[in-house]
Amino acid sequence: MKAGFVNIFGKPNAGKSTLLNALMGEKMAIVSHKVQTTRHRIKGILSQPGYQLILSDTPGIIEPKYKLHEKMMQAVRSALEDADVALLLVDVQEDREENDAIFSALRLKVPALVVINKVDRVNDKQVQEAAAFWGARDYCKEVVSISALSKKNIDGLLNTILRYIPEGEPFFSEDDISDLPTRFFVGELIREKIYQLFQDEIPYHATVIVQEYKEKQTLVKIRAEIVVQRETQKGIILGEGGKMIRELGTEARKEIEQFIGRKVFLELFVKVRPKWRDNDLYLREYGYN
């Protein structure tokens, strides 16, 4: 039996959340074309005959501008400490030197695989050039080329990861798919819809707190609060006559029902808390520890 921690690192928008979902075979992390979508460290538990992998998606590596960003980078640092294998994810079309500087600064003490993502967007020569560059890095044990979105070579990546995973007993029950509670994922699914439905500014100023999650006989009752920084943002999320928040609620409810496999009654409220991203008290309350 093999068991170990596999942590995914990379710049924002390299495709870390898409890769976590592809490896897990189900949706664990929310995905958006906007950068900094992932704010927490999200662990997925993949249990198969002969192995258990604890897969960890981390926030994209950035220079912190707010206390929220500092908390996000703390999540990256904690992931560095408990990894058995590090996946260094790069977009095949992105600046290699910049990524190399980021990965060198991590000072990894564990085997690192450089995973070249989005290879379906370029020709074979470009993939080979990228593989040659990354294969020459001191910290790189092996290079694997994939497309996380189309699930190309995900099995090949899994087989490569397993070569570096130690023998050991499972850390979790084989029924567990995450160490995070269901209500965390419910909040994330609502937040994903905010990324999809609203203009650029809103998603970065909003967070979602699930205040109530009650399993009743016929359905699950969920009450969630969307926290924003300004009254104008609250107005945008509510929309004229409540149109936008109704649409948000409908879209989010469908996703949540699919995720938990039960009927859902979802209530959404909007609260204004100025500068919550720079307030330690609020950040702790919202789970950014």
HELIX and SHEET records of a PDB file:
HELIX    1   1 LYS A   16  MET A   24  1                                   9    
HELIX    2   2 LYS A   67  ASP A   82  1                                  16    
HELIX    3   3 ARG A   96  LEU A  106  1                                  11    
HELIX    4   4 VAL A  119  ARG A  121  5                                   3    
HELIX    5   5 ASP A  124  GLY A  135  1                                  12    
HELIX    6   6 ILE A  154  LEU A  162  1                                   9    
HELIX    7   7 THR A  182  LEU A  197  1                                  16    
HELIX    8   8 GLU A  201  HIS A  205  1                                   5    
HELIX    9   9 GLU A  231  LEU A  238  1                                   8    
HELIX   10  10 GLU A  240  GLY A  242  5                                   3    
HELIX   11  11 LYS A  243  ILE A  260  1                                  18    
HELIX   12  12 TRP A  276  ASP A  278  5                                   3    
HELIX   13  13 ASP A  280  GLU A  285  1                                   6    
SHEET    1   A 6 ILE A  42  GLN A  48  0                                        
SHEET    2   A 6 TYR A  51  ASP A  57 -1                                        
SHEET    3   A 6 LYS A   2  PHE A   9  1                                        
SHEET    4   A 6 VAL A  85  ASP A  91  1                                        
SHEET    5   A 6 ALA A 112  ASN A 117  1                                        
SHEET    6   A 6 CYS A 140  SER A 145  1                                        
SHEET    1   B 3 THR A 207  GLU A 215  0                                        
SHEET    2   B 3 VAL A 220  VAL A 228 -1                                        
SHEET    3   B 3 VAL A 264  VAL A 272  1                                        
END                                                                             
